[in-house]
Amino acid sequence: MSRTKCLALALLFSGSLLAAGDAALWREYGLVHTGTGKAGRLSVTTYQMKDLTGALAAWEWLRSPEGRTCELAEFCTSEPKQTIISHDNYVVTFNGRPTQAQVDQVLNALPNKKDTSLPAILTFLPHQGLVPDSARYILGPASLKAFAPEFESNQPGLDQGAEAQLAQYRVGKSATPVRLALFYYPTPEMARLHSANFKLMPDAYVKRSGVLVAIVYGGATAAQADTLLSRVEYEAKITWNETPPPSPIKPLFQLLMNIIYLSILLSAICLLAGLMYAGMRIYRRHYGTLEADEAMTTLHLSGDQP
């Protein structure tokens, strides 16, 4: 059995492991299975989630303020004692700093991977001034209670299909980070109704655009709130992961061109056959091999005859 297959079996059948804590939060994020394995001398812990959204949410949760972005994967955080990676529907933690080869080996061995599209709300989140590893994803009441209990009394509609992203920002020269919450709703009407409730919160600055509601809260000044709200991308940047269906115009155009080519070819064949036949008759007439019954009878008709 290959080394990669052995690693995959070790990750799949190593039993339940919830080292990061809150079972309710894991359940909300869609934890399916946990496992442990080895990559060289490093211990590896894997968390298999139902989908990419849950994996991304768990990855943001497991990070600490000491983490910094690394280049080992698309979603990677390196900390003094561990490296955390989100890959498809998995979160993978290494108890140290792995090499690129070790990361690739572990990620390639993960079973039952599901590659889906990223949450649309990420396209709205501003990057300027973002405090590293401060973002947290809200999928339901457990994550709302853990990361933004200030919104519990507002009933922000998470049970109706809404989702949210929280983050902290440094605005201006203030040493205290400013907190931003983005709520993404299925319809503009839902966003309008809930934005009215958010405006009742003390010291909250709210701005709505379509299905998106942006809220600056937690003691920010009006100037800070205005600056941060202006950085929010209120127009979604959509990326299609699926291959679009072929245009119906192209096959019709190709059919038309094929008909034209076939018509030209048949015309050329007919012309060539006619020229060959005429040439044969001229040759036979010239050298006297044309039979009498093959000769062409010409009627010399004239309009002068009665």
C-alpha positions as CSV (number, residue, x, y, z in Angstrom):
1,M,0.0,0.0,0.0
2,S,1.4,3.4,-0.9
3,R,2.4,6.0,1.6
4,T,-0.4,8.4,0.5
5,K,-3.1,5.6,0.9
6,C,-1.8,4.8,4.4
7,L,-2.0,8.5,5.4
8,A,-5.6,8.6,4.0
9,L,-6.6,5.6,6.1
10,A,-5.0,7.0,9.2
11,L,-6.8,10.3,8.8
12,L,-10.2,8.6,8.1
13,F,-10.3,6.0,10.9
14,S,-8.5,7.7,13.7
15,G,-11.6,8.4,15.8
16,S,-13.4,11.4,17.1
17,L,-11.3,14.4,18.2
18,L,-12.7,17.8,19.2
19,A,-9.7,19.6,20.5
20,A,-11.0,23.1,19.8
21,G,-14.0,23.0,22.1
22,D,-17.6,23.9,21.7
23,A,-19.6,21.0,20.3
24,A,-22.6,23.2,19.5
25,L,-20.4,25.4,17.3
26,W,-18.9,22.4,15.5
27,R,-22.4,21.0,15.0
28,E,-23.5,24.3,13.4
29,Y,-20.5,24.4,11.1
30,G,-21.3,20.9,9.9
31,L,-18.5,18.7,11.4
32,V,-18.7,15.2,9.9
33,H,-15.5,13.5,11.2
34,T,-12.2,14.3,12.9
35,G,-8.9,12.4,12.7
36,T,-5.2,12.5,13.4
37,G,-2.2,11.4,11.4
38,K,1.5,12.1,10.8
39,A,3.4,14.2,8.2
40,G,7.0,13.5,8.9
41,R,7.6,14.4,12.5
42,L,4.5,16.7,12.7
43,S,1.2,15.6,14.1
44,V,-1.8,16.4,11.8
45,T,-5.4,16.9,12.8
46,T,-8.2,16.9,10.2
47,Y,-11.7,18.1,10.5
48,Q,-14.0,17.0,7.7
49,M,-17.0,19.3,7.3
50,K,-20.2,19.0,5.2
51,D,-19.1,21.7,2.8
52,L,-16.6,24.4,2.0
53,T,-18.6,27.1,3.8
54,G,-18.5,25.2,7.1
55,A,-14.8,24.5,6.7
56,L,-14.0,28.1,6.0
57,A,-16.0,29.1,9.1
58,A,-14.2,26.6,11.3
59,W,-10.8,27.7,9.9
60,E,-11.6,31.3,10.9
61,W,-12.7,30.2,14.3
62,L,-9.6,28.0,15.0
63,R,-7.2,30.9,14.2
64,S,-5.7,33.0,17.0
65,P,-4.6,36.7,16.9
66,E,-1.0,35.5,16.7
67,G,-1.6,33.9,13.3
68,R,-0.4,35.3,10.0
69,T,-1.2,34.4,6.4
70,C,1.1,31.8,4.9
71,E,1.6,30.7,1.3
72,L,1.3,26.9,1.7
73,A,-2.4,26.9,0.6
74,E,-5.1,29.4,-0.5
75,F,-6.5,29.6,3.0
76,C,-3.5,29.2,5.4
77,T,-2.6,30.7,8.8
78,S,0.8,30.1,10.4
79,E,1.1,30.5,14.1
80,P,4.1,30.0,16.4
81,K,3.1,26.5,17.4
82,Q,0.7,25.4,14.6
83,T,-0.4,25.9,11.0
84,I,-4.0,25.8,10.1
85,I,-5.3,25.3,6.5
86,S,-8.7,25.2,5.0
87,H,-9.0,23.1,1.9
88,D,-12.3,22.2,0.2
89,N,-14.5,20.8,2.9
90,Y,-11.6,20.2,5.3
91,V,-9.7,22.0,8.0
92,V,-6.2,20.7,8.6
93,T,-4.0,21.7,11.5
94,F,-0.2,20.9,11.8
95,N,1.5,21.1,15.2
96,G,4.3,23.2,13.8
97,R,5.4,24.6,10.4
98,P,5.2,22.0,7.7
99,T,7.0,22.2,4.3
100,Q,5.1,22.6,1.1
101,A,5.7,18.9,0.3
102,Q,4.2,17.8,3.6
103,V,1.1,20.0,3.1
104,D,0.6,18.7,-0.5
105,Q,0.9,15.1,0.7
106,V,-1.7,15.5,3.4
107,L,-4.2,17.5,1.3
108,N,-3.9,15.0,-1.6
109,A,-4.6,12.1,0.7
110,L,-7.8,13.6,2.2
111,P,-10.8,11.3,1.3
112,N,-14.3,12.5,0.2
113,K,-13.3,16.0,-0.7
114,K,-16.0,18.4,-2.0
115,D,-15.0,21.5,-3.9
116,T,-17.9,24.1,-3.9
117,S,-18.1,27.8,-4.4
118,L,-17.1,30.3,-1.7
119,P,-19.8,32.2,0.2
120,A,-21.0,35.2,-1.7
121,I,-20.6,37.4,1.4
122,L,-16.8,37.3,1.2
123,T,-16.9,39.4,-1.9
124,F,-18.3,42.4,0.1
125,L,-15.7,42.3,3.0
126,P,-13.2,45.2,2.8
127,H,-9.5,44.3,3.1
128,Q,-8.0,47.8,3.9
129,G,-7.2,48.0,7.6
130,L,-8.4,44.5,8.4
131,V,-6.9,43.1,11.7
132,P,-5.2,39.8,10.8
133,D,-7.2,36.7,11.6
134,S,-10.0,38.7,13.2
135,A,-12.8,37.6,10.7
136,R,-15.5,35.2,12.0
137,Y,-18.3,33.6,10.0
138,I,-21.8,33.4,11.4
139,L,-24.1,30.6,10.3
140,G,-26.5,30.2,13.1
141,P,-27.3,30.9,16.8
142,A,-24.3,29.1,18.2
143,S,-21.8,31.2,16.2
144,L,-23.8,34.3,16.8
145,K,-23.7,33.7,20.6
146,A,-20.0,32.9,20.5
147,F,-18.8,35.9,18.4
148,A,-21.5,38.6,18.3
149,P,-23.9,38.2,21.3
150,E,-24.8,41.9,20.8
151,F,-27.1,40.9,18.0
152,E,-28.9,38.1,19.7
153,S,-31.8,40.3,20.9
154,N,-32.3,41.6,17.3
155,Q,-33.0,38.2,15.9
156,P,-31.1,38.9,12.7
157,G,-32.8,36.2,10.6
158,L,-30.2,33.5,10.6
159,D,-33.0,31.0,10.8
160,Q,-34.4,32.5,7.5
161,G,-31.3,31.8,5.4
162,A,-29.2,34.9,6.4
163,E,-25.5,34.7,7.0
164,A,-23.0,37.1,8.4
165,Q,-19.3,37.9,8.6
166,L,-17.6,39.8,11.4
167,A,-14.2,41.4,11.4
168,Q,-12.2,44.1,13.2
169,Y,-10.5,47.0,11.5
170,R,-8.0,49.7,12.3
171,V,-9.3,53.0,11.1
172,G,-7.2,56.2,11.4
173,K,-4.7,56.5,14.2
174,S,-6.9,54.9,16.9
175,A,-5.3,51.9,18.7
176,T,-8.7,50.4,19.4
177,P,-10.0,48.2,16.5
178,V,-13.4,49.0,15.0
179,R,-15.9,46.1,14.7
180,L,-17.8,45.5,11.5
181,A,-20.7,43.1,10.9
182,L,-22.0,42.2,7.4
183,F,-25.3,40.5,7.1
184,Y,-26.3,38.9,3.8
185,Y,-30.0,38.2,3.2
186,P,-31.8,36.1,0.6
187,T,-34.0,39.1,-0.5
188,P,-33.8,42.9,-0.3
189,E,-37.1,43.0,1.6
190,M,-35.6,40.9,4.4
191,A,-32.5,43.2,4.5
192,R,-34.7,46.3,4.7
193,L,-36.8,44.9,7.6
194,H,-33.8,43.8,9.6
195,S,-31.8,46.9,9.0
196,A,-34.6,48.9,10.7
197,N,-34.0,46.7,13.8
198,F,-30.2,47.2,13.7
199,K,-30.7,50.9,13.8
200,L,-32.3,50.6,17.2
201,M,-29.0,49.3,18.7
202,P,-27.0,51.8,20.7
203,D,-23.9,53.2,19.1
204,A,-24.5,51.3,15.9
205,Y,-24.1,52.8,12.4
206,V,-26.1,50.9,9.7
207,K,-26.0,51.1,5.9
208,R,-28.0,48.9,3.6
209,S,-27.6,48.2,-0.1
210,G,-29.8,45.5,-1.7
211,V,-29.4,42.3,0.2
212,L,-26.4,43.5,2.2
213,V,-26.5,45.3,5.6
214,A,-23.3,46.7,7.0
215,I,-23.1,47.6,10.7
216,V,-20.3,49.3,12.6
217,Y,-20.7,48.9,16.3
218,G,-18.9,48.6,19.6
219,G,-17.9,52.2,20.5
220,A,-16.8,53.5,17.1
221,T,-17.0,57.2,16.4
222,A,-19.1,58.6,13.6
223,A,-16.0,59.4,11.5
224,Q,-14.6,55.9,11.9
225,A,-18.0,54.4,11.0
226,D,-18.3,56.5,7.9
227,T,-14.8,55.7,6.8
228,L,-15.3,51.9,7.3
229,L,-18.7,51.8,5.7
230,S,-17.4,53.5,2.6
231,R,-14.9,50.7,2.2
232,V,-17.5,48.0,2.0
233,E,-17.9,46.5,-1.5
234,Y,-21.7,46.8,-2.0
235,E,-21.6,45.4,-5.5
236,A,-20.9,41.6,-5.6
237,K,-18.0,40.4,-7.6
238,I,-19.3,37.1,-9.0
239,T,-17.1,34.3,-10.2
240,W,-18.6,31.4,-12.1
241,N,-17.1,28.0,-11.2
242,E,-19.3,26.1,-13.5
243,T,-18.7,25.9,-17.2
244,P,-21.4,27.9,-19.0
245,P,-23.6,26.0,-21.5
246,P,-22.5,26.4,-25.2
247,S,-24.1,29.1,-27.2
248,P,-26.8,27.9,-29.6
249,I,-25.6,30.3,-32.2
250,K,-22.3,28.6,-32.7
251,P,-23.7,25.2,-33.9
252,L,-26.3,26.9,-36.1
253,F,-23.5,29.0,-37.7
254,Q,-21.4,25.9,-38.2
255,L,-24.3,24.1,-39.8
256,L,-24.9,27.0,-42.2
257,M,-21.2,27.1,-43.1
258,N,-21.2,23.3,-43.8
259,I,-24.2,23.7,-46.1
260,I,-22.4,26.4,-48.0
261,Y,-19.2,24.4,-48.3
262,L,-21.2,21.3,-49.5
263,S,-23.1,23.4,-52.1
264,I,-19.8,24.8,-53.4
265,L,-18.3,21.4,-53.6
266,L,-21.3,19.9,-55.5
267,S,-21.3,22.8,-57.9
268,A,-17.6,22.4,-58.5
269,I,-18.1,18.6,-59.2
270,C,-20.9,19.3,-61.6
271,L,-18.9,21.9,-63.4
272,L,-15.9,19.6,-63.7
273,A,-18.1,16.7,-64.9
274,G,-19.7,19.0,-67.6
275,L,-16.3,20.3,-68.7
276,M,-14.9,16.7,-69.0
277,Y,-17.9,15.5,-71.0
278,A,-17.7,18.5,-73.3
279,G,-14.0,18.0,-73.8
280,M,-14.6,14.3,-74.7
281,R,-17.2,15.2,-77.3
282,I,-15.0,17.9,-78.8
283,Y,-12.1,15.4,-79.0
284,R,-14.1,12.7,-80.6
285,R,-15.7,15.1,-83.1
286,H,-12.3,16.5,-84.0
287,Y,-10.7,13.1,-84.6
288,G,-13.7,11.5,-86.2
289,T,-14.6,8.9,-83.6
290,L,-18.0,10.4,-82.9
291,E,-20.7,7.9,-84.0
292,A,-23.6,9.0,-86.2
293,D,-26.2,8.3,-83.7
294,E,-24.3,10.4,-81.2
295,A,-24.1,13.4,-83.4
296,M,-26.1,16.4,-82.4
297,T,-28.8,17.6,-84.8
298,T,-28.9,21.3,-85.3
299,L,-32.0,23.0,-86.6
300,H,-31.2,26.1,-88.5
301,L,-34.3,28.1,-87.7
302,S,-34.8,31.7,-88.7
303,G,-37.5,34.2,-88.3
304,D,-37.4,35.1,-92.0
305,Q,-39.1,31.9,-93.2
306,P,-42.9,31.9,-93.6
